[in-house]
Amino acid sequence: MAVRISRREAREHLVGLLYETEFRSDEEKEIIFETSSEMREIPKDNFIKKTYFEICEKREEIDALISKHSVGWKTERLTRVSRAILRLAVYELAFADDIPSRVSINEAVELTKKFDDEKAKAFINGILNSVKNDVGEKA
């Protein structure tokens, strides 16, 4: 049975799933999702499941947007945590019509404060504002 949790909590779980996927790139995404969800006791939330699989499916497009806007940095050079946060936020900016751009960017900055290096905050904010300008702002 699906459980409703806050979007902020869902995003935290998604960053963890995306981070873990970095280490298990040779495994099927369904297996990663199921085992990670069970081991981490991630609630059965429809937003988490749908978003995780859509990010995995659109990863090349998402990474291309990140690379395009991270001047002087290749996606592979970013820390795994930064990459996970950026993939989630860029997915929201480019593909999720129901989330305002300012919310996606703010949530990414908050996730960065919680999980990444202090210096990453400005970098991630800059990339996301550039992506927002490229794909168009959502109110």
DRENVEX-772231 format. One record per residue: x, y, z of N, C-alpha, C, O in turn. Coordinates in Angstrom, 3 decimals, decimal comma, always signed. Example, Ala and Ser with C-alpha at 12.3 -4.5 7.8 and 13.67 -1.06 7.14 Angstrom:
<recs>
+----------+----------+----------+----------+----------+----------+----------+----------+----------+----------+----------+----------+
:      n_X :      n_Y :      n_Z :     ca_X :     ca_Y :     ca_Z :      c_X :      c_Y :      c_Z :      o_X :      o_Y :      o_Z :
+----------+----------+----------+----------+----------+----------+----------+----------+----------+----------+----------+----------+
:  +13,190 :   -5,690 :   +7,800 :  +12,300 :   -4,500 :   +7,800 :  +13,200 :   -3,300 :   +7,800 :  +14,236 :   -3,319 :   +8,465 :
:  +12,850 :   -2,250 :   +7,080 :  +13,670 :   -1,060 :   +7,140 :  +12,900 :   +0,030 :   +7,870 :  +13,409 :   +1,138 :   +8,039 :
+----------+----------+----------+----------+----------+----------+----------+----------+----------+----------+----------+----------+
</recs>
This chain:
<recs>
+----------+----------+----------+----------+----------+----------+----------+----------+----------+----------+----------+----------+
:      n_X :      n_Y :      n_Z :     ca_X :     ca_Y :     ca_Z :      c_X :      c_Y :      c_Z :      o_X :      o_Y :      o_Z :
+----------+----------+----------+----------+----------+----------+----------+----------+----------+----------+----------+----------+
:   +0,830 :   -1,183 :   +0,000 :   +0,000 :   +0,000 :   +0,000 :   +0,879 :   +1,254 :   +0,000 :   +1,846 :   +1,339 :   +0,757 :
:   +0,542 :   +2,210 :   -0,840 :   +1,317 :   +3,434 :   -0,953 :   +1,076 :   +4,338 :   +0,256 :   -0,029 :   +4,413 :   +0,794 :
:   +2,137 :   +5,014 :   +0,660 :   +2,100 :   +5,917 :   +1,795 :   +2,418 :   +7,321 :   +1,285 :   +3,240 :   +7,478 :   +0,381 :
:   +1,778 :   +8,339 :   +1,852 :   +2,091 :   +9,720 :   +1,472 :   +3,080 :  +10,297 :   +2,478 :   +2,851 :  +10,270 :   +3,688 :
:   +4,175 :  +10,816 :   +1,953 :   +5,151 :  +11,494 :   +2,790 :   +5,398 :  +12,869 :   +2,184 :   +4,967 :  +13,138 :   +1,062 :
:   +6,082 :  +13,736 :   +2,910 :   +6,352 :  +15,068 :   +2,381 :   +7,285 :  +14,965 :   +1,172 :   +8,069 :  +14,024 :   +1,052 :
:   +7,183 :  +15,936 :   +0,297 :   +8,059 :  +15,963 :   -0,870 :   +9,516 :  +16,098 :   -0,439 :  +10,404 :  +15,520 :   -1,065 :
:   +9,762 :  +16,852 :   +0,619 :  +11,136 :  +17,012 :   +1,090 :  +11,703 :  +15,668 :   +1,523 :  +12,832 :  +15,328 :   +1,170 :
:  +10,935 :  +14,910 :   +2,278 :  +11,384 :  +13,584 :   +2,713 :  +11,563 :  +12,663 :   +1,509 :  +12,520 :  +11,891 :   +1,450 :
:  +10,645 :  +12,744 :   +0,553 :  +10,753 :  +11,930 :   -0,661 :  +12,036 :  +12,275 :   -1,425 :  +12,724 :  +11,385 :   -1,925 :
:  +12,353 :  +13,572 :   -1,511 :  +13,570 :  +13,987 :   -2,214 :  +14,819 :  +13,446 :   -1,511 :  +15,773 :  +13,033 :   -2,170 :
:  +14,812 :  +13,447 :   -0,188 :  +15,951 :  +12,899 :   +0,551 :  +16,146 :  +11,422 :   +0,223 :  +17,271 :  +10,967 :   +0,018 :
:  +15,044 :  +10,679 :   +0,174 :  +15,132 :   +9,262 :   -0,196 :  +15,617 :   +9,111 :   -1,641 :  +16,414 :   +8,221 :   -1,940 :
:  +15,141 :   +9,969 :   -2,524 :  +15,556 :   +9,902 :   -3,928 :  +17,050 :  +10,179 :   -4,086 :  +17,724 :   +9,501 :   -4,861 :
:  +17,565 :  +11,150 :   -3,370 :  +18,999 :  +11,432 :   -3,439 :  +19,782 :  +10,198 :   -2,984 :  +20,791 :   +9,841 :   -3,592 :
:  +19,315 :   +9,551 :   -1,917 :  +19,971 :   +8,326 :   -1,449 :  +19,929 :   +7,223 :   -2,492 :  +20,926 :   +6,537 :   -2,712 :
:  +18,787 :   +7,050 :   -3,131 :  +18,665 :   +6,030 :   -4,177 :  +19,568 :   +6,338 :   -5,369 :  +20,241 :   +5,449 :   -5,889 :
:  +19,579 :   +7,591 :   -5,795 :  +20,411 :   +7,982 :   -6,935 :  +21,890 :   +7,860 :   -6,597 :  +22,694 :   +7,468 :   -7,443 :
:  +22,246 :   +8,194 :   -5,367 :  +23,621 :   +8,049 :   -4,908 :  +24,020 :   +6,577 :   -4,924 :  +25,091 :   +6,223 :   -5,418 :
:  +23,172 :   +5,738 :   -4,393 :  +23,475 :   +4,311 :   -4,364 :  +23,566 :   +3,722 :   -5,772 :  +24,384 :   +2,836 :   -6,021 :
:  +22,745 :   +4,202 :   -6,677 :  +22,761 :   +3,728 :   -8,062 :  +24,135 :   +3,949 :   -8,695 :  +24,560 :   +3,173 :   -9,550 :
:  +24,826 :   +5,007 :   -8,274 :  +26,178 :   +5,291 :   -8,769 :  +27,128 :   +4,118 :   -8,502 :  +28,008 :   +3,834 :   -9,315 :
:  +26,954 :   +3,449 :   -7,382 :  +27,838 :   +2,355 :   -6,992 :  +27,404 :   +1,013 :   -7,571 :  +28,172 :   +0,051 :   -7,564 :
:  +26,180 :   +0,952 :   -8,071 :  +25,622 :   -0,320 :   -8,543 :  +25,189 :   -0,204 :  -10,006 :  +24,144 :   -0,727 :  -10,392 :
:  +25,983 :   +0,472 :  -10,801 :  +25,608 :   +0,785 :  -12,183 :  +25,429 :   -0,439 :  -13,066 :  +24,792 :   -0,355 :  -14,116 :
:  +25,982 :   -1,576 :  -12,656 :  +25,852 :   -2,785 :  -13,466 :  +24,587 :   -3,578 :  -13,126 :  +24,325 :   -4,607 :  -13,748 :
:  +23,813 :   -3,122 :  -12,163 :  +22,604 :   -3,843 :  -11,755 :  +21,356 :   -3,226 :  -12,379 :  +21,339 :   -2,052 :  -12,747 :
:  +20,315 :   -4,045 :  -12,487 :  +19,026 :   -3,566 :  -12,979 :  +18,458 :   -2,533 :  -12,004 :  +18,547 :   -2,706 :  -10,788 :
:  +17,883 :   -1,474 :  -12,535 :  +17,339 :   -0,409 :  -11,689 :  +16,217 :   -0,921 :  -10,782 :  +16,057 :   -0,443 :   -9,659 :
:  +15,446 :   -1,887 :  -11,267 :  +14,364 :   -2,448 :  -10,458 :  +14,912 :   -3,148 :   -9,213 :  +14,334 :   -3,057 :   -8,130 :
:  +16,031 :   -3,846 :   -9,386 :  +16,651 :   -4,551 :   -8,255 :  +17,225 :   -3,534 :   -7,271 :  +17,061 :   -3,674 :   -6,059 :
:  +17,890 :   -2,525 :   -7,791 :  +18,436 :   -1,483 :   -6,920 :  +17,312 :   -0,844 :   -6,117 :  +17,427 :   -0,668 :   -4,904 :
:  +16,226 :   -0,499 :   -6,798 :  +15,105 :   +0,153 :   -6,126 :  +14,519 :   -0,743 :   -5,035 :  +14,311 :   -0,304 :   -3,904 :
:  +14,257 :   -1,993 :   -5,382 :  +13,635 :   -2,905 :   -4,412 :  +14,532 :   -3,174 :   -3,211 :  +14,081 :   -3,075 :   -2,069 :
:  +15,800 :   -3,514 :   -3,454 :  +16,684 :   -3,843 :   -2,329 :  +16,993 :   -2,608 :   -1,489 :  +17,036 :   -2,689 :   -0,261 :
:  +17,206 :   -1,478 :   -2,134 :  +17,490 :   -0,246 :   -1,395 :  +16,285 :   +0,190 :   -0,576 :  +16,420 :   +0,602 :   +0,576 :
:  +15,116 :   +0,095 :   -1,177 :  +13,894 :   +0,481 :   -0,465 :  +13,698 :   -0,377 :   +0,776 :  +13,310 :   +0,118 :   +1,834 :
:  +13,969 :   -1,662 :   +0,632 :  +13,805 :   -2,579 :   +1,759 :  +14,871 :   -2,329 :   +2,831 :  +14,551 :   -2,220 :   +4,014 :
:  +16,130 :   -2,238 :   +2,415 :  +17,228 :   -2,059 :   +3,372 :  +17,139 :   -0,720 :   +4,107 :  +17,431 :   -0,645 :   +5,301 :
:  +16,739 :   +0,324 :   +3,403 :  +16,665 :   +1,668 :   +3,998 :  +15,289 :   +1,971 :   +4,577 :  +15,065 :   +3,047 :   +5,130 :
:  +14,381 :   +1,031 :   +4,449 :  +13,006 :   +1,209 :   +4,920 :  +12,377 :   +2,471 :   +4,318 :  +11,781 :   +3,288 :   +5,020 :
:  +12,530 :   +2,600 :   +2,999 :  +11,938 :   +3,720 :   +2,281 :  +10,443 :   +3,453 :   +2,140 :  +10,045 :   +2,375 :   +1,699 :
:   +9,614 :   +4,427 :   +2,509 :   +8,163 :   +4,231 :   +2,385 :   +7,767 :   +3,946 :   +0,944 :   +8,397 :   +4,440 :   +0,009 :
:   +6,733 :   +3,155 :   +0,773 :   +6,216 :   +2,863 :   -0,565 :   +5,411 :   +4,075 :   -1,023 :   +4,192 :   +4,140 :   -0,863 :
:   +6,131 :   +5,025 :   -1,593 :   +5,554 :   +6,296 :   -2,024 :   +5,590 :   +6,358 :   -3,547 :   +6,637 :   +6,135 :   -4,155 :
:   +4,456 :   +6,659 :   -4,159 :   +4,368 :   +6,695 :   -5,620 :   +5,288 :   +7,736 :   -6,239 :   +5,866 :   +7,492 :   -7,299 :
:   +5,435 :   +8,896 :   -5,596 :   +6,317 :   +9,946 :   -6,113 :   +7,755 :   +9,449 :   -6,181 :   +8,438 :   +9,673 :   -7,180 :
:   +8,221 :   +8,778 :   -5,133 :   +9,599 :   +8,271 :   -5,109 :   +9,814 :   +7,279 :   -6,242 :  +10,769 :   +7,401 :   -7,009 :
:   +8,931 :   +6,303 :   -6,346 :   +9,100 :   +5,251 :   -7,355 :   +9,056 :   +5,830 :   -8,766 :   +9,937 :   +5,553 :   -9,579 :
:   +8,046 :   +6,623 :   -9,055 :   +7,887 :   +7,206 :  -10,392 :   +9,084 :   +8,086 :  -10,744 :   +9,636 :   +7,987 :  -11,840 :
:   +9,472 :   +8,932 :   -9,824 :  +10,569 :   +9,863 :  -10,086 :  +11,894 :   +9,131 :  -10,267 :  +12,662 :   +9,462 :  -11,170 :
:  +12,169 :   +8,144 :   -9,423 :  +13,421 :   +7,391 :   -9,538 :  +13,553 :   +6,756 :  -10,928 :  +14,582 :   +6,901 :  -11,588 :
:  +12,513 :   +6,060 :  -11,360 :  +12,599 :   +5,373 :  -12,647 :  +12,630 :   +6,347 :  -13,822 :  +13,276 :   +6,071 :  -14,833 :
:  +11,946 :   +7,473 :  -13,704 :  +11,996 :   +8,467 :  -14,782 :  +13,376 :   +9,119 :  -14,865 :  +13,869 :   +9,387 :  -15,961 :
:  +14,001 :   +9,374 :  -13,718 :  +15,355 :   +9,930 :  -13,736 :  +16,320 :   +8,934 :  -14,373 :  +17,166 :   +9,312 :  -15,184 :
:  +16,189 :   +7,673 :  -14,007 :  +17,052 :   +6,639 :  -14,612 :  +16,842 :   +6,570 :  -16,126 :  +17,800 :   +6,438 :  -16,888 :
:  +15,599 :   +6,660 :  -16,546 :  +15,265 :   +6,586 :  -17,965 :  +15,789 :   +7,799 :  -18,742 :  +16,215 :   +7,663 :  -19,889 :
:  +15,759 :   +8,966 :  -18,131 :  +16,147 :  +10,206 :  -18,806 :  +17,548 :  +10,674 :  -18,407 :  +17,901 :  +11,832 :  -18,626 :
:  +18,335 :   +9,785 :  -17,830 :  +19,627 :  +10,174 :  -17,286 :  +20,547 :  +10,831 :  -18,314 :  +21,231 :  +11,803 :  -17,991 :
:  +20,577 :  +10,329 :  -19,521 :  +21,455 :  +10,918 :  -20,536 :  +21,060 :  +12,361 :  -20,836 :  +21,919 :  +13,237 :  -20,941 :
:  +19,761 :  +12,605 :  -20,972 :  +19,275 :  +13,967 :  -21,229 :  +19,573 :  +14,879 :  -20,046 :  +19,998 :  +16,021 :  -20,220 :
:  +19,346 :  +14,362 :  -18,842 :  +19,597 :  +15,128 :  -17,618 :  +21,084 :  +15,455 :  -17,511 :  +21,451 :  +16,600 :  -17,246 :
:  +21,944 :  +14,452 :  -17,716 :  +23,386 :  +14,667 :  -17,629 :  +23,876 :  +15,642 :  -18,705 :  +24,811 :  +16,409 :  -18,473 :
:  +23,247 :  +15,610 :  -19,870 :  +23,625 :  +16,549 :  -20,933 :  +23,311 :  +17,984 :  -20,507 :  +24,100 :  +18,894 :  -20,763 :
:  +22,172 :  +18,188 :  -19,864 :  +21,831 :  +19,527 :  -19,369 :  +22,794 :  +19,963 :  -18,270 :  +23,214 :  +21,120 :  -18,234 :
:  +23,142 :  +19,048 :  -17,380 :  +24,097 :  +19,373 :  -16,311 :  +25,438 :  +19,758 :  -16,932 :  +26,023 :  +20,776 :  -16,561 :
:  +25,925 :  +18,957 :  -17,865 :  +27,218 :  +19,237 :  -18,507 :  +27,205 :  +20,569 :  -19,248 :  +28,170 :  +21,332 :  -19,193 :
:  +26,114 :  +20,836 :  -19,936 :  +25,983 :  +22,078 :  -20,703 :  +26,098 :  +23,307 :  -19,799 :  +26,631 :  +24,338 :  -20,209 :
:  +25,599 :  +23,190 :  -18,576 :  +25,535 :  +24,350 :  -17,685 :  +26,567 :  +24,348 :  -16,563 :  +26,628 :  +25,296 :  -15,780 :
:  +27,365 :  +23,314 :  -16,478 :  +28,439 :  +23,293 :  -15,464 :  +29,746 :  +23,599 :  -16,170 :  +30,576 :  +22,719 :  -16,398 :
:  +29,906 :  +24,856 :  -16,507 :  +31,035 :  +25,326 :  -17,293 :  +32,355 :  +24,884 :  -16,663 :  +32,645 :  +25,175 :  -15,502 :
:  +33,140 :  +24,175 :  -17,463 :  +34,444 :  +23,721 :  -17,004 :  +34,423 :  +22,433 :  -16,202 :  +35,474 :  +21,954 :  -15,775 :
:  +33,259 :  +21,873 :  -15,992 :  +33,140 :  +20,629 :  -15,217 :  +32,395 :  +19,594 :  -16,033 :  +31,350 :  +19,893 :  -16,611 :
:  +32,912 :  +18,403 :  -16,084 :  +32,204 :  +17,281 :  -16,689 :  +31,367 :  +16,628 :  -15,593 :  +31,758 :  +16,641 :  -14,426 :
:  +30,240 :  +16,066 :  -15,952 :  +29,348 :  +15,433 :  -14,982 :  +30,095 :  +14,381 :  -14,169 :  +29,848 :  +14,230 :  -12,972 :
:  +31,007 :  +13,654 :  -14,812 :  +31,749 :  +12,593 :  -14,120 :  +32,674 :  +13,148 :  -13,045 :  +33,037 :  +12,422 :  -12,120 :
:  +33,065 :  +14,424 :  -13,143 :  +33,982 :  +15,024 :  -12,161 :  +33,269 :  +15,517 :  -10,910 :  +33,915 :  +15,775 :   -9,894 :
:  +31,966 :  +15,651 :  -10,966 :  +31,215 :  +16,099 :   -9,796 :  +31,210 :  +14,994 :   -8,743 :  +31,339 :  +13,816 :   -9,078 :
:  +31,062 :  +15,366 :   -7,481 :  +30,946 :  +14,333 :   -6,453 :  +29,651 :  +13,562 :   -6,687 :  +28,717 :  +14,073 :   -7,304 :
:  +29,605 :  +12,352 :   -6,199 :  +28,395 :  +11,536 :   -6,375 :  +27,182 :  +12,187 :   -5,715 :  +26,071 :  +12,102 :   -6,237 :
:  +27,387 :  +12,823 :   -4,593 :  +26,273 :  +13,488 :   -3,911 :  +25,776 :  +14,660 :   -4,750 :  +24,572 :  +14,811 :   -4,959 :
:  +26,694 :  +15,484 :   -5,229 :  +26,299 :  +16,615 :   -6,081 :  +25,563 :  +16,127 :   -7,325 :  +24,549 :  +16,698 :   -7,725 :
:  +26,085 :  +15,074 :   -7,924 :  +25,460 :  +14,513 :   -9,124 :  +24,044 :  +14,033 :   -8,823 :  +23,134 :  +14,274 :   -9,617 :
:  +23,840 :  +13,362 :   -7,698 :  +22,511 :  +12,860 :   -7,335 :  +21,538 :  +14,019 :   -7,133 :  +20,408 :  +13,981 :   -7,619 :
:  +21,981 :  +15,041 :   -6,418 :  +21,126 :  +16,207 :   -6,168 :  +20,805 :  +16,920 :   -7,473 :  +19,653 :  +17,279 :   -7,719 :
:  +21,818 :  +17,125 :   -8,312 :  +21,597 :  +17,792 :   -9,596 :  +20,671 :  +16,995 :  -10,502 :  +19,802 :  +17,569 :  -11,157 :
:  +20,847 :  +15,690 :  -10,547 :  +19,971 :  +14,871 :  -11,411 :  +18,514 :  +15,006 :  -10,988 :  +17,628 :  +15,132 :  -11,833 :
:  +18,267 :  +14,979 :   -9,693 :  +16,895 :  +15,129 :   -9,208 :  +16,353 :  +16,511 :   -9,566 :  +15,252 :  +16,622 :  -10,105 :
:  +17,108 :  +17,551 :   -9,275 :  +16,629 :  +18,916 :   -9,519 :  +16,469 :  +19,211 :  -11,010 :  +15,485 :  +19,832 :  -11,412 :
:  +17,416 :  +18,778 :  -11,828 :  +17,313 :  +19,014 :  -13,270 :  +16,128 :  +18,241 :  -13,842 :  +15,428 :  +18,742 :  -14,723 :
:  +15,901 :  +17,033 :  -13,350 :  +14,711 :  +16,289 :  -13,774 :  +13,459 :  +17,118 :  -13,475 :  +12,589 :  +17,271 :  -14,333 :
:  +13,376 :  +17,652 :  -12,250 :  +12,199 :  +18,443 :  -11,883 :  +12,063 :  +19,678 :  -12,761 :  +10,962 :  +20,008 :  -13,202 :
:  +13,180 :  +20,368 :  -13,022 :  +13,135 :  +21,583 :  -13,844 :  +12,721 :  +21,284 :  -15,282 :  +11,937 :  +22,024 :  -15,877 :
:  +13,248 :  +20,205 :  -15,831 :  +13,040 :  +19,931 :  -17,259 :  +11,813 :  +19,070 :  -17,562 :  +11,223 :  +19,194 :  -18,635 :
:  +11,423 :  +18,201 :  -16,629 :  +10,397 :  +17,206 :  -16,970 :   +9,173 :  +17,165 :  -16,050 :   +8,163 :  +16,566 :  -16,419 :
:   +9,230 :  +17,771 :  -14,883 :   +8,104 :  +17,707 :  -13,944 :   +7,326 :  +19,019 :  -14,008 :   +7,752 :  +20,033 :  -13,455 :
:   +6,200 :  +18,988 :  -14,678 :   +5,416 :  +20,203 :  -14,890 :   +4,722 :  +20,715 :  -13,628 :   +4,332 :  +21,881 :  -13,569 :
:   +4,564 :  +19,858 :  -12,623 :   +3,793 :  +20,238 :  -11,437 :   +4,628 :  +20,839 :  -10,308 :   +4,105 :  +21,094 :   -9,223 :
:   +5,923 :  +21,069 :  -10,551 :   +6,795 :  +21,601 :   -9,502 :   +7,373 :  +22,932 :   -9,988 :   +8,081 :  +22,968 :  -10,994 :
:   +7,074 :  +24,031 :   -9,278 :   +7,635 :  +25,327 :   -9,678 :   +9,166 :  +25,313 :   -9,628 :   +9,762 :  +24,678 :   -8,758 :
:   +9,780 :  +26,007 :  -10,553 :  +11,243 :  +26,044 :  -10,648 :  +11,892 :  +26,485 :   -9,343 :  +12,878 :  +25,889 :   -8,909 :
:  +11,349 :  +27,521 :   -8,714 :  +11,963 :  +28,036 :   -7,484 :  +11,941 :  +26,993 :   -6,374 :  +12,840 :  +26,956 :   -5,534 :
:  +10,907 :  +26,141 :   -6,369 :  +10,823 :  +25,081 :   -5,359 :  +11,915 :  +24,038 :   -5,612 :  +12,605 :  +23,623 :   -4,680 :
:  +12,071 :  +23,617 :   -6,860 :  +13,102 :  +22,626 :   -7,203 :  +14,490 :  +23,128 :   -6,832 :  +15,295 :  +22,386 :   -6,270 :
:  +14,769 :  +24,387 :   -7,148 :  +16,090 :  +24,947 :   -6,858 :  +16,298 :  +25,078 :   -5,361 :  +17,355 :  +24,708 :   -4,850 :
:  +15,315 :  +25,593 :   -4,656 :  +15,427 :  +25,737 :   -3,202 :  +15,622 :  +24,387 :   -2,520 :  +16,456 :  +24,253 :   -1,625 :
:  +14,863 :  +23,403 :   -2,938 :  +14,988 :  +22,067 :   -2,342 :  +16,372 :  +21,471 :   -2,613 :  +16,950 :  +20,813 :   -1,748 :
:  +16,893 :  +21,704 :   -3,804 :  +18,240 :  +21,201 :   -4,132 :  +19,294 :  +21,864 :   -3,247 :  +20,222 :  +21,203 :   -2,780 :
:  +19,151 :  +23,161 :   -3,018 :  +20,098 :  +23,868 :   -2,156 :  +19,999 :  +23,333 :   -0,726 :  +21,018 :  +23,151 :   -0,060 :
:  +18,782 :  +23,081 :   -0,256 :  +18,598 :  +22,530 :   +1,096 :  +19,211 :  +21,127 :   +1,197 :  +19,845 :  +20,801 :   +2,201 :
:  +19,028 :  +20,307 :   +0,177 :  +19,635 :  +18,971 :   +0,159 :  +21,155 :  +19,071 :   +0,167 :  +21,837 :  +18,278 :   +0,816 :
:  +21,676 :  +20,054 :   -0,561 :  +23,123 :  +20,254 :   -0,601 :  +23,642 :  +20,638 :   +0,777 :  +24,674 :  +20,130 :   +1,217 :
:  +22,936 :  +21,529 :   +1,457 :  +23,332 :  +21,924 :   +2,814 :  +23,379 :  +20,715 :   +3,744 :  +24,250 :  +20,614 :   +4,609 :
:  +22,436 :  +19,808 :   +3,555 :  +22,317 :  +18,656 :   +4,442 :  +23,314 :  +17,542 :   +4,111 :  +23,866 :  +16,919 :   +5,018 :
:  +23,547 :  +17,287 :   +2,816 :  +24,294 :  +16,097 :   +2,416 :  +25,647 :  +16,346 :   +1,744 :  +26,447 :  +15,419 :   +1,619 :
:  +25,913 :  +17,573 :   +1,314 :  +27,114 :  +17,811 :   +0,517 :  +27,999 :  +18,851 :   +1,194 :  +27,657 :  +19,385 :   +2,249 :
:  +29,125 :  +19,125 :   +0,580 :  +30,076 :  +20,104 :   +1,069 :  +29,489 :  +21,511 :   +0,968 :  +28,745 :  +21,809 :   +0,033 :
:  +29,815 :  +22,353 :   +1,904 :  +29,322 :  +23,738 :   +1,934 :  +29,623 :  +24,474 :   +0,625 :  +28,811 :  +25,274 :   +0,163 :
:  +30,775 :  +24,207 :   +0,035 :  +31,175 :  +24,886 :   -1,197 :  +30,297 :  +24,492 :   -2,386 :  +30,214 :  +25,236 :   -3,364 :
:  +29,652 :  +23,350 :   -2,313 :  +28,841 :  +22,866 :   -3,435 :  +27,552 :  +23,661 :   -3,603 :  +26,972 :  +23,679 :   -4,689 :
:  +27,104 :  +24,313 :   -2,544 :  +25,819 :  +25,026 :   -2,553 :  +25,743 :  +26,063 :   -3,679 :  +24,793 :  +26,059 :   -4,462 :
:  +26,732 :  +26,943 :   -3,762 :  +26,725 :  +27,998 :   -4,787 :  +26,860 :  +27,398 :   -6,186 :  +26,210 :  +27,855 :   -7,126 :
:  +27,696 :  +26,384 :   -6,320 :  +27,893 :  +25,717 :   -7,606 :  +26,580 :  +25,116 :   -8,108 :  +26,195 :  +25,323 :   -9,259 :
:  +25,901 :  +24,376 :   -7,244 :  +24,638 :  +23,727 :   -7,614 :  +23,575 :  +24,779 :   -7,913 :  +22,839 :  +24,656 :   -8,892 :
:  +23,492 :  +25,800 :   -7,088 :  +22,525 :  +26,871 :   -7,324 :  +22,760 :  +27,528 :   -8,687 :  +21,809 :  +27,802 :   -9,418 :
:  +24,019 :  +27,779 :   -9,023 :  +24,341 :  +28,395 :  -10,313 :  +23,962 :  +27,526 :  -11,494 :  +23,378 :  +28,007 :  -12,465 :
:  +24,291 :  +26,255 :  -11,414 :  +23,930 :  +25,334 :  -12,501 :  +22,413 :  +25,287 :  -12,677 :  +21,909 :  +25,361 :  -13,797 :
:  +21,692 :  +25,165 :  -11,563 :  +20,237 :  +25,028 :  -11,651 :  +19,569 :  +26,293 :  -12,180 :  +18,597 :  +26,204 :  -12,931 :
:  +20,063 :  +27,455 :  -11,809 :  +19,498 :  +28,690 :  -12,356 :  +19,761 :  +28,790 :  -13,855 :  +18,916 :  +29,286 :  -14,600 :
:  +20,905 :  +28,332 :  -14,295 :  +21,223 :  +28,317 :  -15,711 :  +20,319 :  +27,326 :  -16,467 :  +19,825 :  +27,632 :  -17,552 :
:  +20,111 :  +26,143 :  -15,882 :  +19,205 :  +25,157 :  -16,491 :  +17,794 :  +25,723 :  -16,560 :  +17,116 :  +25,587 :  -17,579 :
:  +17,349 :  +26,360 :  -15,476 :  +16,004 :  +26,956 :  -15,435 :  +15,835 :  +27,953 :  -16,574 :  +14,806 :  +27,957 :  -17,250 :
:  +16,841 :  +28,796 :  -16,789 :  +16,766 :  +29,783 :  -17,872 :  +16,741 :  +29,120 :  -19,240 :  +16,138 :  +29,642 :  -20,177 :
:  +17,394 :  +27,976 :  -19,355 :  +17,439 :  +27,235 :  -20,618 :  +16,119 :  +26,538 :  -20,919 :  +15,614 :  +26,621 :  -22,038 :
:  +15,561 :  +25,856 :  -19,935 :  +14,341 :  +25,071 :  -20,171 :  +13,065 :  +25,874 :  -19,957 :  +11,982 :  +25,419 :  -20,325 :
:  +13,176 :  +27,049 :  -19,371 :  +12,015 :  +27,879 :  -19,100 :  +11,538 :  +27,724 :  -17,671 :  +11,431 :  +26,616 :  -17,146 :
:  +11,254 :  +28,855 :  -17,058 :  +10,811 :  +28,856 :  -15,649 :   +9,353 :  +28,454 :  -15,551 :   +8,527 :  +28,813 :  -16,390 :
:   +9,057 :  +27,693 :  -14,494 :   +7,670 :  +27,303 :  -14,213 :   +7,238 :  +28,031 :  -12,955 :   +7,971 :  +28,084 :  -11,967 :
:   +6,060 :  +28,580 :  -13,002 :   +5,542 :  +29,334 :  -11,844 :   +5,116 :  +28,419 :  -10,735 :   +4,658 :  +28,886 :   -9,692 :
+----------+----------+----------+----------+----------+----------+----------+----------+----------+----------+----------+----------+
</recs>
